[in-house]
Amino acid sequence: MAKKRATKEALLTAAIGLFQKHGFENITIDDICKEIDVTKTAFYYYYKSKDELVRDYFSTDNMLSSEELASILSANDYANQVLRIIETRIRHVTRAGVTLTKELYRIYLKDKVIPLLPEQDGLSDIVTSLIERAQQEGQIKRTSSPKILGNSLCCLSNGIVLKWIMAGGKFDVINENRLLFEALFL
């Protein structure tokens, strides 16, 4: 089991490195396999396509470790916990870079998937619960339902990431997200 996980992680790491260095369109599945000396069969065991690999890279499992989540949830300020979860996702996007993140959005458009919505991953219940607690503690002033606020926050963050992509990554997306979060939720 550990070997399988290691192979999948090696494929993911090699592919992302190659995409960042040479561009998504310039890298083939053969290139990825050669980089870590595995067969195409091994690649297809884990991924159906390069698109699926990119989506996996941006999945919550690859963005937020159990340790990071535990650290976030240990804080007493629930509104800050919500913000830190969103910022963790945005940091992962910025580490990937504009080009790779653009590719992710192309994949989302092709597959008709709305990015960063909490119901697409395991964080939905956590974020909703944190927003509800933040409302109860007076940390979030909005009185809309926690689910609606969670969806709104994800749409807000998604819009900021799109703006960052369109600007070629030339502004502090974390700071922009924080400013808008504070303006709209606190």
N, C-alpha and C positions, 0 to 999 in steps of 0.2 A: 504494500500500500504506500509506504514512504517513497519507494522508487517511482511509482506512478505519479505521485504528487510532485516529486522533484523534476520529473520529465515535463510535466505540464507547466510548472513554474519556469523551467529553463526555456521552453518554447515561448512563453509569454515574454520573458525578459529579453530574449534574443530578438524576437519580432519587434518589440517596442523600440529597442535600441536601433535596429536596422531602419525602421520607419522614420525615427527621428533623424537619423543620419542621412538617409537617401530618399526619403519620401515614400508614402504608402504605395503609390502607383508604381514605383520603380522596384519594389521588392516582390518577389514571387514566393510561393510556398516552398519551392526548391531552395531558394536562398536562405529561408529561415531554417530549414532542415539541415542544410550544409553547415550553417553557423554553429550548430550544436551536435552535428554528426548523428542525426536520427533519420529514419525513413519517413517518406510521405505517409505511409500507413500509420506511423506513430502520431504524426500531425493530425490526421483525420480521425484518429481514435479520440482525441480531445476536442477538436474543433472542426466544424463543417466547412469553414471558410476563414479568410483573413478578417472579414467583417465580424464574425462571431468572436474571434480572438480580441479584436479591439473592444467590443462590447464587454467582454469578460474583464479586460483591463480596467475599464471604467465602472465595473460593478461595485456595489457596496462592499462585498467581501474583500476586494482588492484596495478599497479606499480607506477602510476603517477597521483597524484591528480590534480584537477583544480588549486589549490593554488600553487602547486609545478611548474606546467607548466607556470602559470602566473609569478612566481618569475624568472624562467629561461628566459622567453621571455622579461623580463624587462631590462635585461643587454644590453649594447650597442655593445658588441663584438659578432658578429654572429657566428664566429667559436667556441667561448666558449659556446654559447647556444647549438650548435650541440653536443659538447663534453659532456655538462651537461645532456642532454637528454639521451645519451647513458650511461653515468655513473649512472644515476638514475636507469636505467634498470639493470645494473650490480650489483648495491648495493642490489636491491631486490633479485636477484639471490643468492648473497652471504649470505643474511639474511636467505634465505631458507635452505642453506647448501648444501654440496656436494651430499649427498644421495638423497635428494628430487630433486635437479637439474638433477642428473643422471636419475631419474625416468621420469622427463619431457622429456629428450632427448630420452629415450626409447619410450615414447609415440609419440614423433615426428617421430622417425624412423618407428614405426609401422603404423602411419597414413600418412607417406610420406609427412611430412610437414617440410619445411626448416625454422628453428627458426630464430627469430630476423630480418626477412626481413620486411622493412617498409611497403610494400604494404599489409601486413597482419593485419595492424591496422590503426588507424586514424592518426598516426604521419607522414605518408609518405609525405603528402603535406607540412606539417610544416618543416620537415627536409630538403626536397628538396628546399623549399623557403629560408630557412636559409643558406644553402650551396650556393645558387645563390647570395644572398646578401653578404655573406662572400667573394665570388669571386669578386664581384663588388667593394668591399671595400679593396681588396688586402689582406684579412686575410687568405684566402685559395689560394695557388699559383697554384694548379692544374687547368688545363683548360678543363678537361673532363666535360661532361654534369653533372649538379647537380644530376640528377637521377642515373647516373652510379656511381658517387662518393658516394651517399647515400647508394646504394646497396653494394658498396665496403666496406664502413664503417661498415655496418651491418655484412657482412661476416667476416671482421677483428675482430669485437667484439665477434662474435659467435665462431671464432677460439680460441680466448683468453679464453672464458668461457670453451670451451672443454679442453683446456690445463690445466686450473685451476681444472677441474673435475679430469682429469687424474693424476694430481699432488696431489690429495687429499686435495685441498684447501690450499696448503702450500706456496702460494706466494700472493703478493698484486695485485689482478686482476685489481683494479682501476688504480694503478700506471702503470702497464704493458699496459693497454689500452691507457692511456694518452701518454706514451712514443711512442707507435706505431702510434697513431693519429698524434702527432706532427712530427714524422719522415716522415710520408707519405703525410700529408695534409698541413703542414705549411711551 
